[in-house]
Amino acid sequence: MTLPKQIQILERGWLSSNNILLAGRDGNAMIDAGYVSHAPQTLALVEHALNGGRVDRLINTHCHSDHMGGNAAVQTKWQCRTSIPAGEAPLIERWDEDELLLAFADQQAERFRIDDTIAAGDTLRMGDLDWQVLAAPGHDLHALMLYSPDERVLISGDALWQSGFGVIFPALFGRASAFAETRATLDSIAALEVRAVIPGHGAPFDDVEAALARAYKRLDGFERDITRLAQHCVKVMLAFSLLDRREMRLDGLPAYVASVPIIVRINRDFLGMTPEALAEYLVTELERAGAARRRHDMLVPFHS
């Protein structure tokens, strides 16, 4: 798989989203800025990739902490124009830490400036290519994707990964249409002529049909039993916190899962486990998935 030479992808793993750079005659654009604690690394990586050049425009596919946490640092360094999905603007302007899944999920971001917004139906010129802005509700109600019809490249954010998609948070918070919206987003991708997908996490891929099949299968399972989505969500929340903290005391996990509002709410509404049982379940599941391991009295990321 080859991508246009003006597109660079800084693959960041899972605490930070990928950073996508598009260099063109009108300047350099950056898609998504990673997590706040990674901001110094993000700035260094981007500066190196641009050979000392500057970011002229910063765009977010959506405003979760792993995608917009580095916005403020990028703005401070390069004074770049910053554009976010129109539906996210009210949340950012009032800095709603529950709706933005910040304190509510034990995550952080630094407040930043909005210069303008983008919405489905817009066309952006970046990297000397025209990019169509597409709606991508599901994981986040206001999320967007970017598609280049000339190159048949899709910047999918968390709407499609090679093995799934981002947690469908709205389905767990009472939005009855969230599964249908996720399916509509997958259908919209399937209707495009896509030769390469640049996801928000993981490497770019060209087996788009296979990735969509895996995504539909996962969605089918969540629709049949929303408890599976609830279990998946609390695992993702603890895995994220573990990557951020680098280690967590095993004997402190029951108190931790009883203190994080998103975990408390999902456990109350769907799982009904004691903090002790939930903590043990999560540790066992993260070990089984190869995401974490026990080291003496600590839980640590598997590769630490």
N, C-alpha and C positions, 0 to 999 in steps of 0.2 A: 504494500500500500504506500503510495506517495501522496504527499500533500504539497500545495503550492509553497514555494520557497519563502514567501513572505509571512507564513504562519509558523510560529514557534510554540511549542507546548512544554510548559514546565510541569511535569507530573509530580504531584506532591504527596500522594498517599491518601490518608483518610482524615487526619485532623484538620488539614488544610485542603481546600479544593485545588484542582489544577489551575494554573495561571496560563492564559492563552494570549499570546502577543501577535498582533497583526501590524506589520510595517508597510506603510504606503507613502505615496508622494505627499499626502495631506497630513502626515504625522504617524505616530505610533499609538495604537489602541491596545488596551489591556482588558481582558474579560475575567472578572472575579479576582479577588485579592487575598484569599486565604484567611487563616485564623489569626487573631490578634497576637497571641504569644509567638507566632512564627513571623511576625512583621519584619524584624531585622533581617532574617534569612530571605524573606520574600524580596525585600528591596535589593539585597545583594545579588540574588539570582536574576532579577529583572534587569538591573543595571549591567550585569555581565552579558546577558543575552542580547541587550541592545547596544553592546559595545560602547557603553558610556552615554548612550542617548537618553532621551527623556520619554516619559509617558505623557501623551497629550490628551488622551481620553480614557476614562475608566468606566466600565459598564458591568453591572451585576445581572446575572441571570435570575437571581432571586436574593432575598436578604436574610438568609440564615447565617449564623456566626462564622461558619467555615468558608463562606463565600465573600462576606463583606467585612469581616473582622479586621482586615488589613487596610480597608479603605482610607481611614484617617492618616495612616502612615504614608500611603502612596500620595495622598493629597498634599501632605506637609512637604514631602520631598520634591514633588514636581508641579504643584499647583495646577493639577490637571482638571479638565472638565469632567464631572461625574454624573452619570446617568443611571437611573434605577427604574425598575418596572413601575408604571404609574400607580398600580394598586398598592404598592408597598410604601409610597411616599407619605401617606398619613401616619403610618406606624413609625417610620423613621423620624418624621418631624416631631411627634410627641414622645418618641423613644419609649415605646410600649414594651417593657421587658418581658411581659407575659406573651403577648401576641408575637413578638420576635423570637420567642423561645430562648431568651437569655437567662436571667436569674431563675425563671420558671424551670429551666433545664440545667441549671448549674453551668452555664456557659457565659462567655464574655465577648464584648466587642467595644471598641472605642467609638464614641459618637462622631459623625462626620457630616459634611455639607452636601446637600443635593443641589446640583446646578440645573438639571432638567430631567424629564422622565421619558421613557419609551413605552410603546404599547403595541399589541398585535396589530398588524397591518402597516406598521412603519417599515421603511427601508433605510438601512444605514450603509454608508460608504466607509469601509475599513479595509486596509491592506489592498487598496486598489480593486476591491471587489464589492459588489452590492450584496447586502445581507438582508433577507426578509426576516422580520420579527414575527414569531409565531407564539400563540398562547400555549402554555404547557401546565394547566392546572392538574392537581393530584397531590404530589408531595408537598407543594405549596400552591395555594389558590391563585396567586398572582405571578407565578413563575413564567419565564419566557425562554424560547429557544431562538437560535439564529441559523438561517439556512442560506447557503450560497447556491443558487440554481446553476450558475455557470460552472462551478467546480463540483457541484453535487456533494457538498460537505455540510454536515449538520453539527452545530455546537449545541449539545443537548442538555447541558446543566445536569440536574439530577432526575430528569424525566426518563432517561434511558441510559443504563450502563451495559457493559458487556454481559453482566450476570444480574440483571434486575433493574432496580430504580430506588430512589430515596423513599424513606418511610412515609406512608400516606397519613400524615399527622391529622388532617381534618376529619378523617373517618373515625378517629378515636375521640374527637371532641364534638361529636354530634352532627356533623355535616353528612346528611344521608346521601347526598349526590356525589360524594368524594370518589367512590369506586367507579361510578359511571364517568366522571371527569377524567380519571386516570386512564380508563379504557379509551376515551375519546382522544386523549393525547397520544396514546400508542397508535391508534388508528390514523391519526394525522401524520405520524412519522411513516407508517406503512404506505401511505398514499403518495409520499414524496419519492423522487428518484434520488436515493442516497447511496453514494459509493463509500463514504467514510463518515464515521461518527467520532467527534471529539467530546468525550463525556466530562462531567464535573469531577469524577474520580476514576482512576484507572487509566490504562493506556488507550490511545485511539484504536478503533477496530473497523474492519470492513465486512465482517460476517453479520450484516445488519438483520437479515431474515432470521438467523438463528438466535440473535439477541432478543429480537421481538418475540419469538416463540417462547423463550425462557421467561420473558417479562409477562406475557399473557398467562402462562402457566402459574407463575407466582401470584398474579392478580386473582386468578380463578380460585386459588387456595384461600386467599384472604377473604374473598367474597363468600366462600362457603362457610368459613369459620373466622370471625373477626378476632377471636381469642388468639389465633396464630399471629395476627398483626400486632396485637397487644404484647405478646411475648417477644416478638421481633423488636418492637420499639424499645422495651426496657433493656434488652440486651445491647442495642445500639447506644442507648443513653449511657449505660455503665462503661461500655467499651470506649466511648468518646472521652468520658471523664478520666478513665485510666490512661489513655494516651496523653491527655493534658497534664495529669499529675505525675505520671511515670510510675508511680507505685501507690498502693492503698493497703492499709492494714486490714487483714482478714477479719479480725475481731471487731473492727469498726464498721464493717459493711452493713450490718443490720441497721445501725443508727443512720448511716448514710442514706440507704434506700428509703428510710422513713422520714428523711429531711428534704429530699428533692421533690418539689411540687409535681413535676410531670410524672415521676415514677409513682408517687403517692396516689395521684388521681387515676392513673391507668390501672394500678393494682386494685384500687377501690372499685373501679367500674367494671373490670374484666377478670381479674385474676384471684382476688380474695385470699391472698397468702399472708402469713405473718411476716414481719420483717426478717426474722431469722430464716424462715423457709425460702423467702424470695432471694435473700442474699446467697444462700447455698445453691439454689437453682441457677442463679445467674453465673456464679463462679463455675459450676459444673458445665453449663452450656458454653461459656466462653472458652473453657479448656477444650471441650469437645470440638469446637470450631477452629481451634488453633489460634485464637485471638489473645489468650492470656494463659498464664501459668502461676502456680503457687511457688513461691520461693521463701522458704522458712515461714515466717508469720505474715508475709506480704503477698499481695496479688500484683503481678507485673505484666506488662505487655509481653507477648510470647517471645519476641525477638530481642528483648532487652537483656 
